[in-house]
Amino acid sequence: MKKVITISIKDIVKIYKPVVPSTHKGQQGHALIVGGSYGKIGAIALSSKACLKAGAGLVSVFIPKCGYTILQTINPEVMAVTDVKNDYLSEIQFDLLPQAIGIGPGMGQERSTKKGFYKFLKANKAPLVLDADALNILSQHKEWFSLLQPGSILTPHPKELERLTGNTGTEDEKREAAMEMALKHKIIIVLKGAPTYITDGEDIYKNTTGNAALATAGSGDVLTGIITSLLAQSYSPLQAAILGVYIHGLTADIALPETGHQAFIASDIITYLGKAYLAIEQQKDQVSNSM
């Protein structure tokens, strides 16, 4: 097992790119979030709002028709494109040209959804973040790994990781299996947990932010939105994964004195994203002033 690299604020400051004063929304990246099904539109609502709040200039969603009114009402800044089906996804086709795509939150595993997902993977050329049901479907069809773009980011929780790798051993063995999978398929894997690890197959990084407040429904959907947003803003896949996980955890650290563990929910991660960015910018300024 390779030595674990601990992510420090100094590492984050090196990765983080402040917004250029003269920028406009077209230069901040267009991200697309794909997913949702009847009863699980909230996952896409959280993911797409997080994507916006993490800095993407434009955010679109591709959802079943049943989610249209919900998304347009909850997130008026988000553009919506709908599938031909009402309750679930079937044909994941669109005329958009996003800089990054996040797929899986709330997507479900209907037969038509699986077929649509396969066709999407065959056609897709955009940087990709896969989460939730996208991972569950992929674990049932491991031959589809060959369809993933190099640098694709997978964000499994422990059970999803077991399904993907087939490894149910010790934590070290699971991380080793994730590294082997990442190296074999040239992808990035975010091993969500306490703590969260990120690997590109060559190295493995340990996140240092976050606390038990993040153990709440929708937390992973928000992380997908954040990482997709960073990808759309031209961060490399590894940078987007490391920075996204760090910021995600930092929101909980900042919020904890005000919310406690129990009252912190996934939408609070989105609420505290601004303060997390400001904390990183403050550290960046301090480093610059000390040079």
Secondary structure as a PSIPRED ss2 file (coil, helix, strand):
# PSIPRED VFORMAT (PSIPRED V4.0)

   1 M C   1.000  0.000  0.000
   2 K C   1.000  0.000  0.000
   3 K C   1.000  0.000  0.000
   4 V E   0.000  0.000  1.000
   5 I E   0.000  0.000  1.000
   6 T E   0.000  0.000  1.000
   7 I C   1.000  0.000  0.000
   8 S C   1.000  0.000  0.000
   9 I H   0.000  1.000  0.000
  10 K H   0.000  1.000  0.000
  11 D H   0.000  1.000  0.000
  12 I H   0.000  1.000  0.000
  13 V H   0.000  1.000  0.000
  14 K H   0.000  1.000  0.000
  15 I H   0.000  1.000  0.000
  16 Y C   1.000  0.000  0.000
  17 K C   1.000  0.000  0.000
  18 P C   1.000  0.000  0.000
  19 V C   1.000  0.000  0.000
  20 V C   1.000  0.000  0.000
  21 P C   1.000  0.000  0.000
  22 S C   1.000  0.000  0.000
  23 T C   1.000  0.000  0.000
  24 H C   1.000  0.000  0.000
  25 K H   0.000  1.000  0.000
  26 G H   0.000  1.000  0.000
  27 Q H   0.000  1.000  0.000
  28 Q C   1.000  0.000  0.000
  29 G C   1.000  0.000  0.000
  30 H E   0.000  0.000  1.000
  31 A E   0.000  0.000  1.000
  32 L E   0.000  0.000  1.000
  33 I E   0.000  0.000  1.000
  34 V E   0.000  0.000  1.000
  35 G C   1.000  0.000  0.000
  36 G C   1.000  0.000  0.000
  37 S C   1.000  0.000  0.000
  38 Y C   1.000  0.000  0.000
  39 G C   1.000  0.000  0.000
  40 K C   1.000  0.000  0.000
  41 I H   0.000  1.000  0.000
  42 G H   0.000  1.000  0.000
  43 A H   0.000  1.000  0.000
  44 I H   0.000  1.000  0.000
  45 A H   0.000  1.000  0.000
  46 L H   0.000  1.000  0.000
  47 S H   0.000  1.000  0.000
  48 S H   0.000  1.000  0.000
  49 K H   0.000  1.000  0.000
  50 A H   0.000  1.000  0.000
  51 C H   0.000  1.000  0.000
  52 L H   0.000  1.000  0.000
  53 K H   0.000  1.000  0.000
  54 A C   1.000  0.000  0.000
  55 G C   1.000  0.000  0.000
  56 A C   1.000  0.000  0.000
  57 G C   1.000  0.000  0.000
  58 L E   0.000  0.000  1.000
  59 V E   0.000  0.000  1.000
  60 S E   0.000  0.000  1.000
  61 V E   0.000  0.000  1.000
  62 F E   0.000  0.000  1.000
  63 I E   0.000  0.000  1.000
  64 P C   1.000  0.000  0.000
  65 K H   0.000  1.000  0.000
  66 C H   0.000  1.000  0.000
  67 G H   0.000  1.000  0.000
  68 Y H   0.000  1.000  0.000
  69 T H   0.000  1.000  0.000
  70 I H   0.000  1.000  0.000
  71 L H   0.000  1.000  0.000
  72 Q H   0.000  1.000  0.000
  73 T H   0.000  1.000  0.000
  74 I H   0.000  1.000  0.000
  75 N C   1.000  0.000  0.000
  76 P C   1.000  0.000  0.000
  77 E C   1.000  0.000  0.000
  78 V C   1.000  0.000  0.000
  79 M E   0.000  0.000  1.000
  80 A E   0.000  0.000  1.000
  81 V E   0.000  0.000  1.000
  82 T E   0.000  0.000  1.000
  83 D C   1.000  0.000  0.000
  84 V C   1.000  0.000  0.000
  85 K C   1.000  0.000  0.000
  86 N C   1.000  0.000  0.000
  87 D C   1.000  0.000  0.000
  88 Y C   1.000  0.000  0.000
  89 L C   1.000  0.000  0.000
  90 S C   1.000  0.000  0.000
  91 E C   1.000  0.000  0.000
  92 I C   1.000  0.000  0.000
  93 Q C   1.000  0.000  0.000
  94 F C   1.000  0.000  0.000
  95 D C   1.000  0.000  0.000
  96 L C   1.000  0.000  0.000
  97 L C   1.000  0.000  0.000
  98 P C   1.000  0.000  0.000
  99 Q C   1.000  0.000  0.000
 100 A E   0.000  0.000  1.000
 101 I E   0.000  0.000  1.000
 102 G E   0.000  0.000  1.000
 103 I E   0.000  0.000  1.000
 104 G C   1.000  0.000  0.000
 105 P C   1.000  0.000  0.000
 106 G C   1.000  0.000  0.000
 107 M C   1.000  0.000  0.000
 108 G C   1.000  0.000  0.000
 109 Q C   1.000  0.000  0.000
 110 E C   1.000  0.000  0.000
 111 R H   0.000  1.000  0.000
 112 S H   0.000  1.000  0.000
 113 T H   0.000  1.000  0.000
 114 K H   0.000  1.000  0.000
 115 K H   0.000  1.000  0.000
 116 G H   0.000  1.000  0.000
 117 F H   0.000  1.000  0.000
 118 Y H   0.000  1.000  0.000
 119 K H   0.000  1.000  0.000
 120 F H   0.000  1.000  0.000
 121 L H   0.000  1.000  0.000
 122 K H   0.000  1.000  0.000
 123 A H   0.000  1.000  0.000
 124 N C   1.000  0.000  0.000
 125 K C   1.000  0.000  0.000
 126 A C   1.000  0.000  0.000
 127 P C   1.000  0.000  0.000
 128 L E   0.000  0.000  1.000
 129 V E   0.000  0.000  1.000
 130 L E   0.000  0.000  1.000
 131 D C   1.000  0.000  0.000
 132 A C   1.000  0.000  0.000
 133 D H   0.000  1.000  0.000
 134 A H   0.000  1.000  0.000
 135 L H   0.000  1.000  0.000
 136 N H   0.000  1.000  0.000
 137 I H   0.000  1.000  0.000
 138 L H   0.000  1.000  0.000
 139 S H   0.000  1.000  0.000
 140 Q H   0.000  1.000  0.000
 141 H C   1.000  0.000  0.000
 142 K H   0.000  1.000  0.000
 143 E H   0.000  1.000  0.000
 144 W H   0.000  1.000  0.000
 145 F H   0.000  1.000  0.000
 146 S H   0.000  1.000  0.000
 147 L H   0.000  1.000  0.000
 148 L C   1.000  0.000  0.000
 149 Q C   1.000  0.000  0.000
 150 P C   1.000  0.000  0.000
 151 G C   1.000  0.000  0.000
 152 S C   1.000  0.000  0.000
 153 I E   0.000  0.000  1.000
 154 L E   0.000  0.000  1.000
 155 T C   1.000  0.000  0.000
 156 P C   1.000  0.000  0.000
 157 H C   1.000  0.000  0.000
 158 P H   0.000  1.000  0.000
 159 K H   0.000  1.000  0.000
 160 E H   0.000  1.000  0.000
 161 L H   0.000  1.000  0.000
 162 E H   0.000  1.000  0.000
 163 R H   0.000  1.000  0.000
 164 L H   0.000  1.000  0.000
 165 T H   0.000  1.000  0.000
 166 G C   1.000  0.000  0.000
 167 N C   1.000  0.000  0.000
 168 T C   1.000  0.000  0.000
 169 G C   1.000  0.000  0.000
 170 T C   1.000  0.000  0.000
 171 E H   0.000  1.000  0.000
 172 D H   0.000  1.000  0.000
 173 E H   0.000  1.000  0.000
 174 K H   0.000  1.000  0.000
 175 R H   0.000  1.000  0.000
 176 E H   0.000  1.000  0.000
 177 A H   0.000  1.000  0.000
 178 A H   0.000  1.000  0.000
 179 M H   0.000  1.000  0.000
 180 E H   0.000  1.000  0.000
 181 M H   0.000  1.000  0.000
 182 A H   0.000  1.000  0.000
 183 L H   0.000  1.000  0.000
 184 K H   0.000  1.000  0.000
 185 H H   0.000  1.000  0.000
 186 K C   1.000  0.000  0.000
 187 I C   1.000  0.000  0.000
 188 I E   0.000  0.000  1.000
 189 I E   0.000  0.000  1.000
 190 V E   0.000  0.000  1.000
 191 L E   0.000  0.000  1.000
 192 K C   1.000  0.000  0.000
 193 G C   1.000  0.000  0.000
 194 A C   1.000  0.000  0.000
 195 P C   1.000  0.000  0.000
 196 T C   1.000  0.000  0.000
 197 Y E   0.000  0.000  1.000
 198 I E   0.000  0.000  1.000
 199 T E   0.000  0.000  1.000
 200 D C   1.000  0.000  0.000
 201 G C   1.000  0.000  0.000
 202 E C   1.000  0.000  0.000
 203 D C   1.000  0.000  0.000
 204 I E   0.000  0.000  1.000
 205 Y E   0.000  0.000  1.000
 206 K E   0.000  0.000  1.000
 207 N C   1.000  0.000  0.000
 208 T C   1.000  0.000  0.000
 209 T C   1.000  0.000  0.000
 210 G C   1.000  0.000  0.000
 211 N C   1.000  0.000  0.000
 212 A H   0.000  1.000  0.000
 213 A H   0.000  1.000  0.000
 214 L H   0.000  1.000  0.000
 215 A C   1.000  0.000  0.000
 216 T C   1.000  0.000  0.000
 217 A C   1.000  0.000  0.000
 218 G C   1.000  0.000  0.000
 219 S H   0.000  1.000  0.000
 220 G H   0.000  1.000  0.000
 221 D H   0.000  1.000  0.000
 222 V H   0.000  1.000  0.000
 223 L H   0.000  1.000  0.000
 224 T H   0.000  1.000  0.000
 225 G H   0.000  1.000  0.000
 226 I H   0.000  1.000  0.000
 227 I H   0.000  1.000  0.000
 228 T H   0.000  1.000  0.000
 229 S H   0.000  1.000  0.000
 230 L H   0.000  1.000  0.000
 231 L H   0.000  1.000  0.000
 232 A H   0.000  1.000  0.000
 233 Q C   1.000  0.000  0.000
 234 S C   1.000  0.000  0.000
 235 Y C   1.000  0.000  0.000
 236 S C   1.000  0.000  0.000
 237 P H   0.000  1.000  0.000
 238 L H   0.000  1.000  0.000
 239 Q H   0.000  1.000  0.000
 240 A H   0.000  1.000  0.000
 241 A H   0.000  1.000  0.000
 242 I H   0.000  1.000  0.000
 243 L H   0.000  1.000  0.000
 244 G H   0.000  1.000  0.000
 245 V H   0.000  1.000  0.000
 246 Y H   0.000  1.000  0.000
 247 I H   0.000  1.000  0.000
 248 H H   0.000  1.000  0.000
 249 G H   0.000  1.000  0.000
 250 L H   0.000  1.000  0.000
 251 T H   0.000  1.000  0.000
 252 A H   0.000  1.000  0.000
 253 D H   0.000  1.000  0.000
 254 I H   0.000  1.000  0.000
 255 A H   0.000  1.000  0.000
 256 L H   0.000  1.000  0.000
 257 P H   0.000  1.000  0.000
 258 E H   0.000  1.000  0.000
 259 T H   0.000  1.000  0.000
 260 G C   1.000  0.000  0.000
 261 H C   1.000  0.000  0.000
 262 Q C   1.000  0.000  0.000
 263 A C   1.000  0.000  0.000
 264 F C   1.000  0.000  0.000
 265 I C   1.000  0.000  0.000
 266 A H   0.000  1.000  0.000
 267 S H   0.000  1.000  0.000
 268 D H   0.000  1.000  0.000
 269 I H   0.000  1.000  0.000
 270 I H   0.000  1.000  0.000
 271 T H   0.000  1.000  0.000
 272 Y C   1.000  0.000  0.000
 273 L H   0.000  1.000  0.000
 274 G H   0.000  1.000  0.000
 275 K H   0.000  1.000  0.000
 276 A H   0.000  1.000  0.000
 277 Y H   0.000  1.000  0.000
 278 L H   0.000  1.000  0.000
 279 A H   0.000  1.000  0.000
 280 I H   0.000  1.000  0.000
 281 E H   0.000  1.000  0.000
 282 Q H   0.000  1.000  0.000
 283 Q H   0.000  1.000  0.000
 284 K H   0.000  1.000  0.000
 285 D H   0.000  1.000  0.000
 286 Q H   0.000  1.000  0.000
 287 V H   0.000  1.000  0.000
 288 S H   0.000  1.000  0.000
 289 N H   0.000  1.000  0.000
 290 S H   0.000  1.000  0.000
 291 M C   1.000  0.000  0.000
